[in-house]
Amino acid sequence: MTERYEYVPHRLLRRRVRDVASGNEGLLMAVINEDVSDSVHPHWMELAYIRAASGREFTTAVGNVEPAE
């Protein structure tokens, strides 16, 4: 079985960020290049994992992440 993800370095890791799509804020915990396809044909996306103040994590496209003020 091959890996379906890989960690990607990002300048905002462990910093407070905002998801521009939802307006939610939290700490950027990881950026992962993931195969999000459920078929035999891979579809890779870079997803940002953000931990909100509640402790729950949510994902968004890495292009939606900006530093929070």
C-alpha distance (Angstrom), angle and dihedral (degrees) to the residues before:
residue distance angle dihedral
M1 . . .
T2 3.77 . .
E3 3.78 125.3 .
R4 3.80 114.2 -96.1
Y5 3.80 95.8 -160.2
E6 3.80 143.9 36.5
Y7 3.79 132.4 -166.9
V8 3.81 116.3 -113.2
P9 3.83 124.9 -157.2
H10 3.81 115.3 -119.2
R11 3.81 131.4 -176.4
L12 3.83 92.8 -131.3
L13 3.82 98.9 52.8
R14 3.83 112.2 140.7
R15 3.81 90.4 8.6
R16 3.79 129.7 113.4
V17 3.81 110.5 -93.5
R18 3.80 140.3 172.6
D19 3.79 127.7 -134.1
V20 3.81 102.2 -135.7
A21 3.81 91.4 -159.1
S22 3.83 95.2 59.8
G23 3.80 103.4 14.7
N24 3.83 90.5 -126.1
E25 3.80 119.2 141.7
G26 3.78 135.2 -154.0
L27 3.81 145.3 117.7
L28 3.78 118.4 -50.6
M29 3.80 102.2 -124.4
A30 3.81 101.3 174.1
V31 3.77 145.8 -14.4
I32 3.77 112.1 -143.0
N33 3.79 130.3 -175.5
E34 3.82 100.4 -140.8
D35 3.76 136.2 -176.5
V36 3.81 98.2 -127.7
S37 3.79 94.7 178.8
D38 3.78 121.0 110.0
S39 3.80 91.7 -161.4
V40 3.79 132.5 74.4
H41 3.82 89.9 -95.9
P42 3.82 109.3 82.2
H43 3.79 121.9 -130.6
W44 3.80 111.2 -170.2
M45 3.82 123.6 -158.2
E46 3.78 133.6 171.8
L47 3.81 107.0 -125.2
A48 3.79 126.1 -170.1
Y49 3.81 116.8 -142.5
I50 3.80 110.1 -150.1
R51 3.82 124.5 -173.5
A52 3.80 111.8 -146.1
A53 3.82 124.1 -149.9
S54 3.82 88.6 -95.3
G55 3.81 89.3 63.6
R56 3.79 93.3 -113.4
E57 3.77 117.9 123.9
F58 3.77 126.3 -138.0
T59 3.78 132.7 -175.6
T60 3.77 133.6 -132.3
A61 3.75 136.8 164.9
V62 3.79 109.1 -76.6
G63 3.82 89.3 -123.8
N64 3.83 88.6 65.4
V65 3.82 93.6 61.6
E66 3.80 121.8 102.3
P67 3.80 132.5 161.7
A68 3.81 113.6 -87.0
E69 3.78 118.1 -130.1
